Amino acid sequence: MNPLRLLRISSHAFLAALLLIGTPMTAIGQTGADDSAQKSTAQAAPKTEQAYNLPPDKLVKAVTLNKIRLVLEIVGTFWGLAVLWLLLATKAASRMGAWVQGVSRFRWIQ
C-alpha cells in the first residue's frame, strides 16, 4: 500500500471521527418547559441513598469529555498501527535491529 494512500485513508477516518463527536449536545443541557416537567417528576420520585445524578452542566461536560476520550483512543490506535506499518514497509525495523546488534553483543541490552 502506498504511504500517501494510507495517510489519506487515516485522515478521512480522523475527519469522520471528528464529525461523530460534533453532534449537538443541547438536548442534554436544554432548559425550558420540558426541563421543569422533568424536575417535578424527578422530585416526586423517592430517592435512595445509592442514587447519584450529575447536575446538568457537569453531565454535559462529562459526556463531551467521554466522546473526546473515545475519539482519541480510536485515532491513537490507528496512528500506532500506521507507524508500525511504516516501520515494516520501509524496512526501518530491520535496519534498527541490525544497528542494535552492532552496538551490543548482549541480547538483554538489545
Secondary structure, DSSP 4 states (H G I P E B T S, - for coil): --HHHHHHHHHHHHHHHHHHHTS--HHHH--SHHHHHHHHHHHHSPPPTT-----HHHHHHHHHHHHHHHHHHHHHHHHHHHHHHHHHHTTHHHHHHHHHHHH-S-TTT-
